[in-house]
Amino acid sequence: MKIQILILSLVSLVSMPPNSTAQISLSDSLTVEQAVRMTLGNHPAVQQARQAESAAEARVGINRSPYYPDLSITGSFIRIGPVAAIDMPGGTMKLYPDNNYDLHLGLRQTLYDFGKTAALVKVAKAGQESAMEYLELTKFNLAYQAIAVFDAILILHQNIAVLDEQIGALNQHREVSAKKVQAGTATDFDVLTTSVRIAGAENEKIDVQTALANQEILFRQLTGLSVDKLINLKGEFPDTDVTLNPDSLLDAVLKQRPELALALKTENIAGMQRQMASLGDRPSLAFNLTSGIKNGYVPDLNETKANYTAGLLMQIPLFNGRRTHYQYLEAEANLYAARAHSSDIQRQVISEVEQAITGVRSSLEKIRTSEVQLSQAEEALTMAKTRYEAGVITNLDLLDAQTTLSQAKLIRLRALYNYTVNLNILNKATGKRAW
């Protein structure tokens, strides 16, 4: 039952929320740092976030385009029939040529728009910074997810080792019991009881192996390892000599958490968009120039001549159905919502740090308790073996002592694993980069 609880706790802890690729061969042992680098180098979510950042960078260039002239070449051919004409003494004069040709180069340059283009560029640059923060957030969550799966695989391998040790000890005990049955100093009940314990331990091992296979599948999905690659991990539990300073940790979270940085960028963008909405009724001044060749000039309508037009264009909005007013109200509401979201994120991250500190302290206490329990279980088993050989206790008593020792080892492993998980939660809560 305790092992089943351990397996469930492993699955629940791993499922919590969510650049260079190392070349791995079948004989390589992966460290947690290598696993994180592989995840960040191969995961599609990181690639998607990088492309979003590139798109945001391109958007800055798009919004800067009004600073440059707009050039275009326009050509047309029009056949008119019938052509309007005037009867004149000596003949008929056509007002237009039958075939009309027009080819010209057009230039339009915005001279002044009262800050509207500048506001657009500012918002686009802020959007690019926000995309960069989102990329960091994506990498941040994936890195800690990879660490969680890595640690789960390590602990499951150690659980299997403990169960193998327990099964080996039970098999030896069954052999001894079988010899005593042959010698007439024990009954078949001792052998049968030991066999039942072996079957139970083997069933528990199957459960752990199933959990391990599931975590390895998730590890391959994160790192991009193919099915033919052997997962061979190398790592240790972190040192339990850790200093927890709540004040410094809470100060770090406000500077390092990518969620908070992204929320503040969103709030900044909302403020810029409100400013941009307030410029909707501002006039604009542009310069237009066209130059080219066309026919249709008197007296020879078919002769093409060079021509040009030049002028200034002033646009002054007078009334647009109060669209600008409502755009400003919408932007202002979005700004207030962004501020509320930033405040909510700040409260959440502070709460996460406080909870993580409590979790680490609790795990350290459980480690100390489990070490005492393990020492007592080892001593009890030694005493039980001596008393069993002397015939003072029964086979069942010895089996209970062996099972208690195995459970004590698993409890200590679980305490070390929970400490590792809680320490990772604390590092994530404070925004510590894992790469």
C-alpha positions in Angstrom: 0.0 0.0 0.0 2.8 2.4 0.8 4.5 1.8 -2.5 1.2 2.5 -4.3 0.9 5.8 -2.4 4.5 6.6 -3.5 3.7 5.9 -7.1 0.6 8.1 -7.0 2.6 10.9 -5.4 5.3 10.6 -8.1 2.7 10.9 -10.9 1.0 13.9 -9.2 4.2 15.7 -8.5 5.6 15.3 -12.1 2.3 16.5 -13.6 2.5 19.8 -11.9 2.5 23.0 -14.1 3.7 24.1 -17.6 19.8 25.7 -26.8 22.0 23.6 -28.1 21.1 20.0 -28.5 23.5 17.5 -27.0 24.3 14.5 -29.2 23.5 11.4 -27.3 24.6 7.8 -28.0 23.3 4.6 -26.5 26.0 4.5 -23.9 25.8 8.2 -22.7 24.6 9.1 -19.2 22.4 12.2 -19.2 22.7 14.7 -16.5 19.8 17.0 -15.6 21.5 19.9 -17.2 21.8 18.0 -20.5 18.2 17.0 -20.3 17.1 20.6 -19.9 19.3 21.7 -22.8 17.8 19.0 -25.0 14.3 20.0 -24.0 14.9 23.6 -24.8 16.6 22.8 -28.1 14.1 20.3 -29.4 10.6 21.1 -28.0 8.1 22.5 -30.5 6.7 25.0 -28.0 10.1 26.7 -27.8 10.3 26.8 -31.6 6.8 28.3 -31.8 7.7 31.0 -29.3 10.8 31.9 -31.2 8.8 32.3 -34.4 6.3 34.5 -32.5 9.2 36.7 -31.4 10.4 36.9 -35.1 6.9 37.9 -36.1 6.8 40.6 -33.4 10.2 41.9 -34.7 8.8 42.1 -38.2 5.7 44.0 -36.9 8.0 46.7 -35.7 9.3 47.2 -39.2 5.7 47.2 -40.6 4.7 50.0 -38.2 7.8 52.0 -39.1 7.0 52.0 -42.8 5.1 55.3 -42.7 8.4 57.0 -42.0 9.5 56.1 -45.5 8.0 57.2 -48.9 5.5 55.0 -50.6 6.5 54.5 -54.3 4.5 52.8 -57.0 4.4 52.6 -60.8 1.0 52.7 -62.4 0.3 52.0 -66.1 -3.0 51.8 -68.0 -4.4 51.5 -71.5 -8.0 52.5 -72.3 -9.7 52.2 -75.7 -12.6 54.6 -76.2 -15.3 54.2 -78.7 -17.1 56.2 -80.0 -14.9 59.2 -79.2 -16.7 62.5 -78.6 -15.9 65.0 -81.4 -16.8 68.5 -82.4 -17.5 69.5 -86.0 -15.3 72.4 -86.9 -14.8 74.3 -90.1 -12.4 72.3 -92.1 -13.1 69.0 -90.4 -14.0 67.2 -87.1 -11.9 67.5 -83.9 -11.9 64.6 -81.5 -11.9 65.5 -77.8 -10.0 62.3 -76.8 -7.7 59.9 -78.6 -9.1 56.5 -79.5 -6.2 54.8 -77.6 -5.2 56.3 -74.2 -1.9 55.5 -72.7 -0.8 56.5 -69.2 2.3 55.5 -67.3 3.5 57.3 -64.2 5.5 57.0 -61.0 3.7 57.9 -57.8 5.3 59.0 -54.5 3.5 59.6 -51.2 5.2 60.7 -48.1 3.6 61.3 -44.7 5.0 64.6 -43.4 3.4 64.7 -40.0 0.7 62.7 -38.3 0.8 64.2 -34.7 2.6 61.1 -33.2 0.3 58.3 -34.5 3.1 56.5 -36.3 5.5 57.0 -33.3 2.8 55.5 -31.0 2.4 52.5 -33.3 6.1 51.8 -33.4 6.3 52.1 -29.6 3.5 49.6 -29.2 5.2 47.2 -31.7 8.5 47.4 -29.9 6.8 46.7 -26.6 5.1 43.7 -28.3 8.5 42.4 -29.4 9.7 42.6 -25.8 6.6 40.8 -24.7 7.2 38.1 -27.2 10.7 37.7 -25.8 9.3 37.4 -22.3 6.9 34.8 -23.5 9.8 32.8 -25.0 11.6 33.0 -21.6 8.4 31.8 -19.9 8.0 28.9 -22.2 11.6 27.8 -21.7 11.2 28.3 -17.9 8.2 26.0 -17.6 9.6 23.3 -19.9 12.9 23.3 -18.1 11.3 22.6 -14.7 9.0 20.1 -16.3 12.0 18.2 -17.6 13.7 18.4 -14.2 10.5 16.9 -12.5 10.4 14.0 -15.0 14.2 13.5 -14.6 13.9 13.3 -10.8 10.9 10.9 -11.1 12.9 8.5 -13.3 15.8 8.5 -10.8 13.6 7.8 -7.8 11.7 5.0 -9.6 15.0 3.3 -10.5 16.0 3.5 -6.8 12.6 2.1 -5.8 13.1 -0.9 -8.1 16.5 -1.4 -6.5 15.0 -1.5 -3.0 12.3 -3.9 -4.1 14.9 -6.1 -5.8 16.8 -6.2 -2.6 13.7 -7.1 -0.7 12.7 -9.8 -3.1 16.3 -11.2 -2.9 16.2 -11.3 0.9 12.8 -13.1 0.8 14.0 -15.6 -1.7 17.0 -16.4 0.5 14.6 -16.7 3.5 12.4 -19.1 1.6 15.3 -21.3 0.7 16.3 -21.4 4.4 12.7 -22.2 5.4 12.5 -25.0 2.7 15.7 -26.6 4.2 14.2 -26.4 7.7 11.1 -28.1 6.4 13.2 -30.9 5.0 15.0 -31.2 8.3 11.6 -31.2 10.2 12.3 -28.0 12.2 9.8 -25.9 10.3 6.4 -26.3 8.6 5.2 -25.6 5.1 3.4 -22.6 6.5 6.7 -20.8 6.7 7.5 -21.4 3.0 4.0 -20.5 2.0 4.0 -17.2 4.0 7.4 -16.2 2.4 6.1 -17.0 -1.1 3.1 -14.7 -0.5 5.4 -11.9 0.6 7.5 -12.5 -2.5 4.5 -12.3 -4.8 3.3 -9.1 -3.2 6.8 -7.5 -3.6 6.9 -8.6 -7.2 3.5 -7.0 -7.9 4.7 -3.8 -6.3 7.7 -3.9 -8.6 5.5 -4.3 -11.6 3.6 -1.1 -10.6 6.8 0.8 -10.2 8.1 -0.4 -13.6 4.9 0.7 -15.2 5.2 4.2 -13.6 8.8 4.3 -14.8 7.8 3.4 -18.4 5.3 6.2 -18.4 7.8 8.7 -17.1 10.3 7.6 -19.8 7.7 8.2 -22.5 7.1 11.7 -21.2 10.9 12.2 -21.0 11.2 11.3 -24.7 8.4 13.6 -25.6 10.1 16.5 -23.8 13.7 16.0 -25.0 12.9 14.7 -28.5 14.8 11.4 -27.9 13.7 8.6 -30.3 12.4 5.3 -29.1 15.7 3.5 -30.0 17.7 5.7 -27.6 18.4 4.2 -24.2 17.5 6.5 -21.3 20.4 6.4 -18.9 20.3 9.2 -16.4 23.0 10.3 -13.9 22.1 12.4 -10.9 22.0 12.7 -7.2 19.6 14.2 -4.6 20.6 17.7 -3.7 22.3 18.6 -0.4 20.0 19.0 2.5 22.1 21.7 4.0 20.0 24.6 2.6 19.5 28.1 4.0 16.0 29.6 3.7 15.8 33.4 3.9 12.1 34.3 3.2 12.9 38.1 2.8 15.6 37.5 0.1 13.5 34.9 -1.7 10.5 37.1 -1.8 12.7 40.0 -3.1 14.1 37.7 -5.8 10.7 36.5 -7.0 9.6 40.1 -7.9 12.7 40.4 -10.1 13.0 37.0 -11.7 9.6 35.4 -12.3 8.9 35.5 -16.1 5.1 35.4 -15.5 5.3 38.7 -13.6 7.7 40.2 -16.2 5.3 39.3 -19.0 2.3 40.7 -17.0 4.1 44.0 -16.5 4.9 44.1 -20.3 1.3 43.5 -21.1 0.3 46.3 -18.7 2.8 48.6 -20.4 1.4 47.8 -23.9 -2.1 48.4 -22.7 -1.0 51.9 -21.5 0.5 52.6 -24.9 -2.6 51.4 -26.7 -4.7 53.8 -24.6 -2.4 56.7 -25.7 -2.6 55.6 -29.3 -6.4 55.5 -29.1 -6.4 59.1 -27.9 -4.7 60.1 -31.2 -7.4 58.8 -33.4 -8.9 62.2 -34.2 -5.5 63.9 -35.0 -5.0 65.3 -38.5 -2.3 64.1 -40.9 -0.3 65.9 -43.6 1.2 64.1 -46.6 3.0 65.1 -49.8 1.9 63.5 -53.1 3.9 63.5 -56.3 3.2 61.7 -59.6 5.3 61.9 -62.8 5.1 60.0 -66.1 3.9 60.1 -69.7 0.5 60.0 -71.3 -1.3 61.0 -74.5 -4.5 63.1 -75.0 -3.0 66.6 -75.1 -4.1 69.0 -77.8 -3.4 69.7 -80.5 -2.0 66.2 -81.2 -4.0 63.9 -79.0 -1.9 60.8 -79.9 1.4 62.3 -78.9 2.7 61.2 -75.5 4.1 63.9 -73.3 5.8 64.0 -69.9 3.6 65.3 -67.1 3.5 65.6 -63.3 1.3 66.5 -60.4 2.5 67.6 -57.0 0.6 68.7 -53.9 -0.1 68.5 -50.2 -2.9 66.5 -48.7 -4.3 67.5 -45.3 -6.8 65.2 -43.6 -8.7 66.5 -40.6 -11.2 64.1 -39.0 -14.5 65.8 -38.1 -16.9 63.1 -37.0 -16.5 59.3 -37.2 -19.5 58.2 -35.2 -17.6 58.6 -31.8 -15.4 55.6 -32.8 -12.3 57.3 -31.3 -14.1 57.9 -28.1 -15.2 54.3 -27.7 -11.8 53.0 -28.8 -10.2 55.1 -26.0 -12.8 53.7 -23.5 -11.9 50.1 -24.6 -8.2 50.7 -24.3 -8.6 52.2 -20.9 -10.6 49.2 -19.7 -8.0 46.9 -21.0 -5.3 48.9 -19.1 -7.2 48.6 -15.9 -7.6 44.8 -16.5 -3.9 44.5 -17.2 -3.1 46.2 -14.0 -5.4 43.9 -12.1 -3.8 40.9 -13.8 -0.3 42.1 -12.8 -1.4 42.5 -9.2 -3.0 39.0 -9.2 0.2 37.5 -10.6 2.3 39.2 -8.0 0.1 37.9 -5.2 0.3 34.4 -6.7 4.0 34.2 -7.0 4.5 35.5 -3.5 2.1 32.9 -2.2 3.9 30.2 -4.2 7.2 31.1 -2.6 5.8 31.0 0.9 4.2 27.6 0.2 7.4 26.3 -1.3 9.4 27.4 1.8 7.0 25.5 4.0 7.3 22.5 1.7 11.1 22.4 1.9 11.1 22.8 5.7 8.6 20.0 6.0 10.6 17.7 3.7 13.8 18.3 5.7 12.0 17.3 8.9 10.7 14.2 7.2 14.2 13.3 6.0 15.5 13.5 9.6 12.6 11.4 10.9 13.0 8.8 8.1 16.7 8.4 8.8 16.0 7.6 12.5 13.3 5.2 11.3 15.7 3.5 8.9 18.4 3.1 11.6 15.9 1.6 14.0 14.5 -0.8 11.3 18.1 -2.0 10.5 18.8 -2.7 14.2 15.4 -4.5 14.6 16.1 -6.8 11.6 19.5 -7.7 13.0 18.0 -8.6 16.3 15.2 -10.5 14.6 17.6 -12.6 12.6 19.5 -13.5 15.8 16.3 -14.4 17.7 15.0 -16.4 14.7 18.1 -18.5 14.5 17.8 -19.1 18.2 14.2 -20.2 17.7 12.8 -17.4 19.9 10.5 -15.8 17.3 8.5 -17.2 14.4 9.1 -16.9 10.6 6.3 -14.4 10.4 8.1 -12.1 12.9 11.3 -12.2 10.9 9.4 -11.4 7.7 7.7 -8.5 9.4 11.1 -7.1 10.4 12.4 -7.5 6.8 9.3 -5.8 5.4 9.6 -3.0 7.9 13.2 -2.3 6.8 12.2 -2.3 3.1 9.4 0.1 3.8 11.7 2.3 5.9 14.1 2.5 2.9 11.2 3.4 0.6 10.0 6.1 3.1 13.5 7.6 3.2 13.6 7.6 -0.6 10.2 9.3 -0.7 11.4 11.9 1.8 14.5 12.7 -0.3 12.5 12.8 -3.5 9.8 15.1 -1.9 12.7 17.3 -0.7 14.1 17.4 -4.2 10.7 18.2 -5.7 9.9 20.9 -3.1 13.4 22.5 -3.7 12.7 22.6 -7.4 9.3 24.1 -6.7 11.0 26.8 -4.6 13.6 27.5 -7.3 10.8 27.8 -9.9 8.7 30.0 -7.5 11.6 32.4 -7.1 12.2 32.5 -10.9 15.7 30.8 -10.8 16.8 29.9 -14.3 17.5 26.2 -14.7 19.6 26.6 -17.8 
